[in-house]
Amino acid sequence: MKKRPDQWIVLVVGALAMALVWLWPSPIPPEGTAVERHPLALGPSDKPALVLFSWWGCPHCQRMWAEYGPRLVERAQRGEIRLVFRPIARNRSEALVSAFLYCQPPRDAFLSIGDYFAMSALPEATLREQESTRPLLRCADSAATRARLSDDNEAVTRWRIEYTPTLFAEGRRVKVEAMEAVLASWGQ
């Protein structure tokens, strides 16, 4: 059966449209206050926020937290900044450590982050047997905490987190080469 010229035009235009839809870059996620709303936040909500996406197994994240974390927490506790921590877990032990953070008041959770980097390397069974974590297990295993962990995992995709640590300062993604300077300025 022979195709008419108008049928070929429709076919070609349709193929081009499908190719454009397939190849068109997805929109950049809206940065700003949406990334700042999180249960692991310390400091007033009306202050500029520094949001940190951090994977427990990341040595850069551990060094960064050891160097800047205490000063950032101090500033947030004084009400000067808002600090938001988004933990990324890639295995069951790391997910349990993230859950422990959610099961504490934010002030206590932020003071525990440095210790939790080390704890995340332990087997899950060991974490469940520790005397210090036993009181948190019921909360850690709850549906509400699992939903928070799921939201963190979805945020990795939604916010296109490709490396850790990833920072958002006042709603804007911080480029890798600028992280050190941004952390230093926020930690002053």
BALOBA-1460 file (C-alpha; in Angstrom, 3 decimals):
// residues 188
<rec num="1" residu="m" x="0.000" y="0.000" z="0.000"/>
<rec num="2" residu="k" x="1.442" y="3.329" z="-1.061"/>
<rec num="3" residu="k" x="1.685" y="6.168" z="1.512"/>
<rec num="4" residu="r" x="0.467" y="9.626" z="0.665"/>
<rec num="5" residu="p" x="2.917" y="12.533" z="1.243"/>
<rec num="6" residu="d" x="0.799" y="13.898" z="4.110"/>
<rec num="7" residu="q" x="0.994" y="10.516" z="5.884"/>
<rec num="8" residu="w" x="4.797" y="10.591" z="5.632"/>
<rec num="9" residu="i" x="4.855" y="14.096" z="7.091"/>
<rec num="10" residu="v" x="2.724" y="13.008" z="10.049"/>
<rec num="11" residu="l" x="4.921" y="9.955" z="10.560"/>
<rec num="12" residu="v" x="8.183" y="11.968" z="10.452"/>
<rec num="13" residu="v" x="6.821" y="14.727" z="12.722"/>
<rec num="14" residu="g" x="5.565" y="12.095" z="15.188"/>
<rec num="15" residu="a" x="8.953" y="10.348" z="15.214"/>
<rec num="16" residu="l" x="10.735" y="13.663" z="15.782"/>
<rec num="17" residu="a" x="8.357" y="14.552" z="18.616"/>
<rec num="18" residu="m" x="8.969" y="11.190" z="20.301"/>
<rec num="19" residu="a" x="12.728" y="11.643" z="19.953"/>
<rec num="20" residu="l" x="12.538" y="15.131" z="21.478"/>
<rec num="21" residu="v" x="10.461" y="13.900" z="24.410"/>
<rec num="22" residu="w" x="12.890" y="11.029" z="24.980"/>
<rec num="23" residu="l" x="16.068" y="13.124" z="24.684"/>
<rec num="24" residu="w" x="14.854" y="16.371" z="26.266"/>
<rec num="25" residu="p" x="16.602" y="16.948" z="29.586"/>
<rec num="26" residu="s" x="14.356" y="16.652" z="32.596"/>
<rec num="27" residu="p" x="13.776" y="19.947" z="34.370"/>
<rec num="28" residu="i" x="16.084" y="21.021" z="37.130"/>
<rec num="29" residu="p" x="14.365" y="20.385" z="40.460"/>
<rec num="30" residu="p" x="13.043" y="23.504" z="42.153"/>
<rec num="31" residu="e" x="15.646" y="24.360" z="44.722"/>
<rec num="32" residu="g" x="14.726" y="26.424" z="47.728"/>
<rec num="33" residu="t" x="12.499" y="25.926" z="50.691"/>
<rec num="34" residu="a" x="11.282" y="22.476" z="49.594"/>
<rec num="35" residu="v" x="14.714" y="20.997" z="50.281"/>
<rec num="36" residu="e" x="14.844" y="22.731" z="53.662"/>
<rec num="37" residu="r" x="11.727" y="21.039" z="55.107"/>
<rec num="38" residu="h" x="13.017" y="17.962" z="56.861"/>
<rec num="39" residu="p" x="12.691" y="16.411" z="60.330"/>
<rec num="40" residu="l" x="16.468" y="16.432" z="60.890"/>
<rec num="41" residu="a" x="16.735" y="20.196" z="61.071"/>
<rec num="42" residu="l" x="18.306" y="22.338" z="63.747"/>
<rec num="43" residu="g" x="17.861" y="26.083" z="64.035"/>
<rec num="44" residu="p" x="15.035" y="28.489" z="63.279"/>
<rec num="45" residu="s" x="13.032" y="27.876" z="60.105"/>
<rec num="46" residu="d" x="13.256" y="31.551" z="59.131"/>
<rec num="47" residu="k" x="17.070" y="31.483" z="58.950"/>
<rec num="48" residu="p" x="19.102" y="30.588" z="55.866"/>
<rec num="49" residu="a" x="19.453" y="26.828" z="55.570"/>
<rec num="50" residu="l" x="22.481" y="24.696" z="54.854"/>
<rec num="51" residu="v" x="21.278" y="21.277" z="53.701"/>
<rec num="52" residu="l" x="23.712" y="18.383" z="53.687"/>
<rec num="53" residu="f" x="23.101" y="15.112" z="51.850"/>
<rec num="54" residu="s" x="25.571" y="12.639" z="53.313"/>
<rec num="55" residu="w" x="26.192" y="8.926" z="52.822"/>
<rec num="56" residu="w" x="27.364" y="7.103" z="55.966"/>
<rec num="57" residu="g" x="30.102" y="5.224" z="54.086"/>
<rec num="58" residu="c" x="31.568" y="8.331" z="52.454"/>
<rec num="59" residu="p" x="35.051" y="9.182" z="53.799"/>
<rec num="60" residu="h" x="34.727" y="12.762" z="52.467"/>
<rec num="61" residu="c" x="31.465" y="13.167" z="54.389"/>
<rec num="62" residu="q" x="33.089" y="11.859" z="57.565"/>
<rec num="63" residu="r" x="36.047" y="14.251" z="57.263"/>
<rec num="64" residu="m" x="33.763" y="17.147" z="56.407"/>
<rec num="65" residu="w" x="31.531" y="16.467" z="59.411"/>
<rec num="66" residu="a" x="34.518" y="16.074" z="61.750"/>
<rec num="67" residu="e" x="35.933" y="19.411" z="60.579"/>
<rec num="68" residu="y" x="32.804" y="21.539" z="60.165"/>
<rec num="69" residu="g" x="29.944" y="19.674" z="61.861"/>
<rec num="70" residu="p" x="30.495" y="20.860" z="65.454"/>
<rec num="71" residu="r" x="30.740" y="24.528" z="64.410"/>
<rec num="72" residu="l" x="27.667" y="24.269" z="62.205"/>
<rec num="73" residu="v" x="25.708" y="22.648" z="65.034"/>
<rec num="74" residu="e" x="26.820" y="25.407" z="67.427"/>
<rec num="75" residu="r" x="25.638" y="28.110" z="65.037"/>
<rec num="76" residu="a" x="22.308" y="26.336" z="64.547"/>
<rec num="77" residu="q" x="21.855" y="25.928" z="68.310"/>
<rec num="78" residu="r" x="22.504" y="29.663" z="68.761"/>
<rec num="79" residu="g" x="19.772" y="30.337" z="66.205"/>
<rec num="80" residu="e" x="22.069" y="31.858" z="63.579"/>
<rec num="81" residu="i" x="21.477" y="29.288" z="60.814"/>
<rec num="82" residu="r" x="19.247" y="26.349" z="59.978"/>
<rec num="83" residu="l" x="21.149" y="23.097" z="59.508"/>
<rec num="84" residu="v" x="19.451" y="20.181" z="57.734"/>
<rec num="85" residu="f" x="20.984" y="16.700" z="57.544"/>
<rec num="86" residu="r" x="19.727" y="14.224" z="54.909"/>
<rec num="87" residu="p" x="21.318" y="10.796" z="55.598"/>
<rec num="88" residu="i" x="21.797" y="8.389" z="52.718"/>
<rec num="89" residu="a" x="21.793" y="4.688" z="53.551"/>
<rec num="90" residu="r" x="22.929" y="1.991" z="51.136"/>
<rec num="91" residu="n" x="22.584" y="-1.076" z="53.335"/>
<rec num="92" residu="r" x="20.604" y="-2.289" z="56.363"/>
<rec num="93" residu="s" x="23.158" y="-1.147" z="58.945"/>
<rec num="94" residu="e" x="23.256" y="2.356" z="57.493"/>
<rec num="95" residu="a" x="19.449" y="2.437" z="57.310"/>
<rec num="96" residu="l" x="19.271" y="1.491" z="61.000"/>
<rec num="97" residu="v" x="21.749" y="4.235" z="61.907"/>
<rec num="98" residu="s" x="19.680" y="6.737" z="59.911"/>
<rec num="99" residu="a" x="16.586" y="5.524" z="61.757"/>
<rec num="100" residu="f" x="18.324" y="6.130" z="65.085"/>
<rec num="101" residu="l" x="18.772" y="9.778" z="64.096"/>
<rec num="102" residu="y" x="15.041" y="10.135" z="63.467"/>
<rec num="103" residu="c" x="14.261" y="8.571" z="66.831"/>
<rec num="104" residu="q" x="15.980" y="11.327" z="68.808"/>
<rec num="105" residu="p" x="15.219" y="14.985" z="69.277"/>
<rec num="106" residu="p" x="17.092" y="16.941" z="66.547"/>
<rec num="107" residu="r" x="19.517" y="18.466" z="69.066"/>
<rec num="108" residu="d" x="20.595" y="15.005" z="70.302"/>
<rec num="109" residu="a" x="20.618" y="13.601" z="66.763"/>
<rec num="110" residu="f" x="23.018" y="16.277" z="65.515"/>
<rec num="111" residu="l" x="25.354" y="15.613" z="68.423"/>
<rec num="112" residu="s" x="25.345" y="11.884" z="67.501"/>
<rec num="113" residu="i" x="26.184" y="12.210" z="63.797"/>
<rec num="114" residu="g" x="29.956" y="11.923" z="64.287"/>
<rec num="115" residu="d" x="29.551" y="8.697" z="66.294"/>
<rec num="116" residu="y" x="27.016" y="7.314" z="63.834"/>
<rec num="117" residu="f" x="29.494" y="7.475" z="60.964"/>
<rec num="118" residu="a" x="31.579" y="4.878" z="62.828"/>
<rec num="119" residu="m" x="28.550" y="2.884" z="63.962"/>
<rec num="120" residu="s" x="27.245" y="2.534" z="60.390"/>
<rec num="121" residu="a" x="30.134" y="0.180" z="59.582"/>
<rec num="122" residu="l" x="28.960" y="-2.315" z="62.223"/>
<rec num="123" residu="p" x="26.704" y="-5.257" z="61.314"/>
<rec num="124" residu="e" x="22.994" y="-4.652" z="61.852"/>
<rec num="125" residu="a" x="22.788" y="-7.379" z="64.513"/>
<rec num="126" residu="t" x="25.545" y="-5.681" z="66.522"/>
<rec num="127" residu="l" x="23.773" y="-2.327" z="66.286"/>
<rec num="128" residu="r" x="20.557" y="-3.900" z="67.577"/>
<rec num="129" residu="e" x="22.341" y="-5.466" z="70.550"/>
<rec num="130" residu="q" x="24.114" y="-2.350" z="71.809"/>
<rec num="131" residu="e" x="22.816" y="-1.033" z="75.087"/>
<rec num="132" residu="s" x="22.878" y="2.572" z="73.852"/>
<rec num="133" residu="t" x="20.682" y="1.826" z="70.839"/>
<rec num="134" residu="r" x="18.218" y="-0.667" z="72.332"/>
<rec num="135" residu="p" x="15.829" y="2.057" z="73.559"/>
<rec num="136" residu="l" x="15.622" y="3.413" z="69.990"/>
<rec num="137" residu="l" x="14.761" y="0.116" z="68.284"/>
<rec num="138" residu="r" x="10.976" y="0.319" z="68.607"/>
<rec num="139" residu="c" x="10.962" y="3.756" z="66.988"/>
<rec num="140" residu="a" x="13.581" y="2.712" z="64.412"/>
<rec num="141" residu="d" x="11.413" y="-0.190" z="63.266"/>
<rec num="142" residu="s" x="8.200" y="1.870" z="63.100"/>
<rec num="143" residu="a" x="6.299" y="2.634" z="59.907"/>
<rec num="144" residu="a" x="6.768" y="6.390" z="60.440"/>
<rec num="145" residu="t" x="10.552" y="6.039" z="60.580"/>
<rec num="146" residu="r" x="10.591" y="3.725" z="57.555"/>
<rec num="147" residu="a" x="8.594" y="6.393" z="55.668"/>
<rec num="148" residu="r" x="11.226" y="9.003" z="56.539"/>
<rec num="149" residu="l" x="14.000" y="6.713" z="55.307"/>
<rec num="150" residu="s" x="12.063" y="6.120" z="52.109"/>
<rec num="151" residu="d" x="11.684" y="9.876" z="51.633"/>
<rec num="152" residu="d" x="15.463" y="10.287" z="51.998"/>
<rec num="153" residu="n" x="16.044" y="7.634" z="49.328"/>
<rec num="154" residu="e" x="13.520" y="9.291" z="47.011"/>
<rec num="155" residu="a" x="15.169" y="12.674" z="47.632"/>
<rec num="156" residu="v" x="18.432" y="11.318" z="46.249"/>
<rec num="157" residu="t" x="16.697" y="10.835" z="42.907"/>
<rec num="158" residu="r" x="14.446" y="13.890" z="43.135"/>
<rec num="159" residu="w" x="17.336" y="16.244" z="43.929"/>
<rec num="160" residu="r" x="19.781" y="14.429" z="41.607"/>
<rec num="161" residu="i" x="22.316" y="13.638" z="44.274"/>
<rec num="162" residu="e" x="25.208" y="12.093" z="42.350"/>
<rec num="163" residu="y" x="27.958" y="12.370" z="44.953"/>
<rec num="164" residu="t" x="28.349" y="12.943" z="48.645"/>
<rec num="165" residu="p" x="28.537" y="15.192" z="50.391"/>
<rec num="166" residu="t" x="26.125" y="17.362" z="48.422"/>
<rec num="167" residu="l" x="25.288" y="20.753" z="49.882"/>
<rec num="168" residu="f" x="22.494" y="23.222" z="49.310"/>
<rec num="169" residu="a" x="23.195" y="26.674" z="50.733"/>
<rec num="170" residu="e" x="20.129" y="28.895" z="50.979"/>
<rec num="171" residu="g" x="18.315" y="26.673" z="48.514"/>
<rec num="172" residu="r" x="21.044" y="26.568" z="45.875"/>
<rec num="173" residu="r" x="23.179" y="23.558" z="45.063"/>
<rec num="174" residu="v" x="26.827" y="24.144" z="45.938"/>
<rec num="175" residu="k" x="29.330" y="23.063" z="43.297"/>
<rec num="176" residu="v" x="31.995" y="20.597" z="44.397"/>
<rec num="177" residu="e" x="34.808" y="23.093" z="43.957"/>
<rec num="178" residu="a" x="33.023" y="25.644" z="46.180"/>
<rec num="179" residu="m" x="32.071" y="23.299" z="49.059"/>
<rec num="180" residu="e" x="35.106" y="23.971" z="51.223"/>
<rec num="181" residu="a" x="34.651" y="27.752" z="51.039"/>
<rec num="182" residu="v" x="30.904" y="27.514" z="51.695"/>
<rec num="183" residu="l" x="31.396" y="25.243" z="54.710"/>
<rec num="184" residu="a" x="34.088" y="27.516" z="56.084"/>
<rec num="185" residu="s" x="31.875" y="30.593" z="55.736"/>
<rec num="186" residu="w" x="28.851" y="28.890" z="57.306"/>
<rec num="187" residu="g" x="30.981" y="27.457" z="60.112"/>
<rec num="188" residu="q" x="32.334" y="30.859" z="61.205"/>
